[in-house]
């Protein structure tokens, strides 16, 4: 009794044609074997798969390009969020520091008034700045990769940031 299909054969490789061009081919076969396991008949095909291999290679390159693009977008988002987080913490820490100084010196009305003005200026400019960034970010489909910092502002914002970050007058321990 003969066994059929006991040892399939399926391989793809490149060959050189008479014209000198290389093409991909698939060579597949099944063997019929006798009762001792010796092959006595082969049924097979030899197929030109050059177009299929080229299409698969192109698809692989497109997938790799899409992955690289997604990686760049993820890095840009991470960088944007890291920078904006830092830029938000800086003025907020200044406001908290001025508030702490004012609380530590409740008897000094002049210090409290000066610190309150600095805190108000910093808070207003910071809120306006981040509101505009939030609107711009929400209206776009992706986080802009080219922008490494939030848009710069002029006038009171820079002055307020310097005032908030700069040294404030303190008195001895209360």
C-alpha positions as CSV (number, residue, x, y, z in Angstrom):
1,X,0.0,0.0,0.0
2,X,1.5,3.4,-1.0
3,X,1.5,6.4,1.2
4,X,0.8,9.8,-0.4
5,X,2.1,13.2,0.5
6,X,4.3,11.9,3.3
7,X,7.1,14.4,2.6
8,X,6.0,17.8,1.2
9,X,8.6,20.0,-0.4
10,X,8.1,23.8,-0.6
11,X,10.9,26.4,-1.1
12,X,11.3,29.9,-2.5
13,X,14.5,31.1,-4.0
14,X,16.0,33.4,-6.7
15,X,17.2,32.2,-10.1
16,X,18.9,34.0,-12.9
17,X,17.1,34.0,-16.2
18,X,18.7,33.7,-19.6
19,X,18.5,37.5,-20.0
20,X,20.5,37.8,-16.8
21,X,17.6,39.1,-14.7
22,X,17.0,37.6,-11.2
23,X,13.5,36.5,-10.3
24,X,11.9,34.8,-7.3
25,X,10.4,31.4,-7.9
26,X,8.5,28.9,-5.7
27,X,9.2,25.2,-6.1
28,X,6.7,22.9,-4.4
29,X,6.1,19.1,-4.6
30,X,4.6,16.1,-2.8
31,X,6.0,12.7,-3.1
32,X,4.3,9.3,-3.3
33,X,6.2,6.7,-1.4
34,X,6.0,2.9,-1.5
35,X,5.6,0.7,1.6
36,X,9.4,1.0,2.3
37,X,9.2,4.8,2.3
38,X,11.0,5.3,-1.0
39,X,9.7,8.0,-3.2
40,X,8.5,6.7,-6.6
41,X,6.4,9.6,-7.8
42,X,6.6,13.4,-7.4
43,X,3.9,15.9,-8.2
44,X,5.0,19.5,-8.1
45,X,4.9,23.0,-9.4
46,X,7.4,25.7,-10.3
47,X,5.9,29.2,-10.1
48,X,7.2,32.7,-10.8
49,X,6.5,34.6,-7.5
50,X,8.7,37.7,-8.3
51,X,5.7,40.1,-8.3
52,X,4.5,38.6,-5.0
53,X,7.9,38.9,-3.3
54,X,8.3,42.5,-4.6
55,X,4.8,43.4,-3.3
56,X,5.6,41.9,0.1
57,X,8.9,43.7,0.2
58,X,7.2,47.0,-0.6
59,X,4.5,46.4,2.0
60,X,7.2,45.6,4.6
61,X,9.0,48.9,3.8
62,X,5.7,50.8,4.1
63,X,5.1,49.2,7.5
64,X,8.6,50.1,8.6
65,X,8.1,53.7,7.4
66,X,4.7,53.9,9.3
67,X,6.3,52.5,12.4
68,X,9.2,55.1,12.2
69,X,6.6,57.9,11.7
70,X,4.6,56.7,14.7
71,X,7.8,56.5,16.8
72,X,8.7,60.1,15.8
73,X,5.2,61.3,16.7
74,X,5.3,59.5,20.0
75,X,8.7,61.1,20.8
76,X,7.4,64.5,19.8
77,X,4.4,64.2,22.0
78,X,6.5,63.0,24.9
79,X,9.0,65.9,24.4
80,X,6.1,68.4,24.1
81,X,4.5,67.1,27.3
82,X,7.8,67.1,29.2
83,X,8.6,70.6,28.2
84,X,5.1,72.0,28.9
85,X,5.0,70.3,32.2
86,X,8.3,72.0,33.1
87,X,7.1,75.3,31.8
88,X,4.0,75.1,33.9
89,X,5.7,74.0,37.1
90,X,8.2,76.9,37.0
91,X,5.7,79.8,37.4
92,X,3.5,77.8,39.7
93,X,6.4,77.1,42.0
94,X,7.2,80.8,42.0
95,X,3.6,81.6,43.0
96,X,3.7,79.0,45.7
97,X,7.0,80.4,47.0
98,X,5.6,83.9,47.1
99,X,2.5,82.7,48.9
100,X,4.7,80.8,51.5
101,X,6.7,84.0,52.1
102,X,3.5,86.0,52.6
103,X,2.1,83.4,55.0
104,X,5.4,83.4,56.9
105,X,5.2,87.2,57.4
106,X,1.6,88.0,58.1
107,X,2.5,91.3,59.7
108,X,4.3,92.8,56.7
109,X,1.5,94.4,54.6
110,X,4.0,95.9,52.1
111,X,5.6,92.5,51.5
112,X,2.1,90.8,51.2
113,X,1.0,93.5,48.7
114,X,4.1,93.2,46.5
115,X,4.0,89.4,46.5
116,X,0.2,89.5,45.7
117,X,0.9,91.7,42.7
118,X,3.7,89.4,41.5
119,X,1.5,86.3,42.0
120,X,-1.5,87.9,40.2
121,X,0.7,89.0,37.2
122,X,2.3,85.6,37.0
123,X,-1.0,83.8,37.3
124,X,-2.7,85.9,34.7
125,X,0.1,85.6,32.1
126,X,0.6,81.9,32.8
127,X,-3.1,81.1,32.4
128,X,-3.4,83.2,29.2
129,X,-0.3,81.5,27.8
130,X,-1.4,78.0,28.5
131,X,-5.0,78.6,27.5
132,X,-3.7,79.6,24.0
133,X,-1.4,76.5,23.9
134,X,-4.3,74.3,25.0
135,X,-6.6,75.7,22.3
136,X,-3.9,75.4,19.6
137,X,-3.1,71.8,20.6
138,X,-6.8,70.8,20.8
139,X,-7.5,72.3,17.3
140,X,-4.6,70.4,15.7
141,X,-4.7,66.7,14.9
142,X,-1.1,66.1,16.1
143,X,1.3,67.8,18.5
144,X,3.6,69.9,16.5
145,X,7.0,68.1,16.4
146,X,9.0,71.2,15.2
147,X,8.0,73.3,18.2
148,X,10.2,72.4,21.2
149,X,8.9,75.1,23.5
150,X,5.5,76.8,23.8
151,X,5.1,79.9,21.8
152,X,7.0,82.8,23.4
153,X,5.1,85.8,24.7
154,X,6.2,89.4,25.2
155,X,5.6,92.0,27.7
156,X,4.1,91.3,31.1
157,X,4.6,87.5,30.9
158,X,8.4,87.7,30.8
159,X,8.5,90.4,33.4
160,X,6.1,88.4,35.7
161,X,8.2,85.3,35.3
162,X,11.4,87.2,36.3
163,X,9.6,88.8,39.2
164,X,8.2,85.4,40.4
165,X,11.5,83.6,39.9
166,X,13.6,86.4,41.3
167,X,14.5,86.8,45.0
168,X,11.8,88.3,47.2
169,X,12.4,90.3,50.4
170,X,12.3,88.1,53.5
171,X,12.6,88.9,57.1
172,X,13.9,86.8,60.0
173,X,12.0,83.8,61.1
174,X,8.5,84.5,62.4
